[in-house]
Amino acid sequence: MLSYAFVDAFTRVERQEAIARLRGAVAAAEGVIVDFALFGAEAMRLTVEIAAGAVPRLAAALEASDVHLFDQCAADLDRGAAQPSSRRPVLAMIHVAFTTEAACA
């Protein structure tokens, strides 16, 4: 049973716009942001509480927001989503690096 998920991701979207998109992705999965931290202009961390059945929606909403999950994180979320759902919420700790095209090359 998935009860805690670590999600590492990056985005090339400008920081303020990326933050707005992250909030929208959490809302699309009917999640609640329970904690967050900004790490300068380089990264942020969100801790999100969502229903177990909403994990696939969160992953899809992040990708649709140009927040790209690293392959292992996406696979872990897929495995968790395939497990029988629980009434317990899932806490997802989402780390997002803000990057530029040059930094990804």
C-alpha positions in Angstrom: 0.0 0.0 0.0 1.4 3.4 -1.0 1.1 5.8 1.9 4.1 8.1 1.1 5.5 9.0 -2.2 8.7 10.8 -3.2 8.4 12.7 -6.5 11.5 14.2 -8.0 10.9 16.4 -11.1 12.1 19.4 -13.0 10.6 22.1 -15.1 11.9 24.6 -17.6 8.9 26.9 -16.9 9.7 30.3 -15.2 9.6 30.0 -11.4 6.5 32.0 -10.6 4.5 30.4 -13.4 5.8 26.9 -12.4 4.5 27.5 -8.8 1.1 28.5 -10.1 1.0 25.4 -12.3 2.0 23.2 -9.4 -0.8 24.6 -7.3 -3.2 23.8 -10.2 -1.9 20.3 -10.5 -2.5 19.6 -6.8 -6.0 21.1 -7.1 -6.7 18.9 -10.2 -5.9 15.8 -8.0 -8.1 17.3 -5.2 -5.0 17.4 -3.0 -4.1 19.7 -0.2 -0.7 21.3 0.2 0.3 20.7 3.8 3.9 22.0 3.7 6.2 23.7 1.3 9.7 25.2 1.1 11.4 27.3 -1.5 15.1 26.8 -2.1 16.1 30.1 -3.7 15.6 30.3 -7.4 16.7 26.7 -7.9 14.0 24.5 -6.4 11.0 23.9 -4.2 9.4 21.2 -2.2 5.7 20.6 -1.7 4.2 18.1 0.7 0.7 17.2 -0.6 -2.0 15.1 0.9 -4.2 13.3 -1.6 -6.5 10.3 -1.7 -4.7 7.1 -2.8 -6.9 6.8 -5.9 -5.9 10.3 -7.0 -2.2 9.4 -7.4 -2.5 8.9 -11.2 -4.4 12.2 -11.6 -1.6 14.0 -9.7 1.1 12.4 -11.9 -0.9 13.3 -15.1 -1.6 16.9 -13.9 2.1 17.4 -13.1 3.2 16.2 -16.5 0.4 18.4 -18.2 1.9 21.4 -16.3 5.3 20.8 -17.8 6.6 19.4 -14.6 8.6 16.4 -15.8 8.8 13.4 -13.4 12.0 11.4 -13.4 11.4 7.9 -14.7 11.9 6.1 -11.4 9.4 8.4 -9.7 6.8 7.9 -12.4 7.3 4.1 -12.2 6.9 4.2 -8.4 3.7 6.2 -8.7 2.3 3.8 -11.3 3.1 0.8 -9.1 1.4 2.5 -6.1 -1.7 3.3 -8.2 -2.0 -0.3 -9.2 -2.3 -1.4 -5.6 -5.7 -1.7 -4.0 -6.8 1.7 -2.9 -6.9 2.6 0.8 -9.0 5.0 2.7 -5.8 6.5 4.1 -4.5 9.5 2.4 -1.1 9.5 0.6 1.5 12.1 1.4 3.5 13.0 -1.6 6.7 15.0 -1.2 7.3 16.7 -4.5 10.7 18.1 -5.2 10.9 20.3 -8.3 14.1 21.8 -9.7 13.7 25.0 -11.8 16.1 24.7 -14.7 16.8 26.2 -18.0 17.3 24.7 -21.5 21.1 25.3 -21.2 21.2 23.4 -17.8 19.5 20.4 -19.3 21.8 20.1 -22.3 
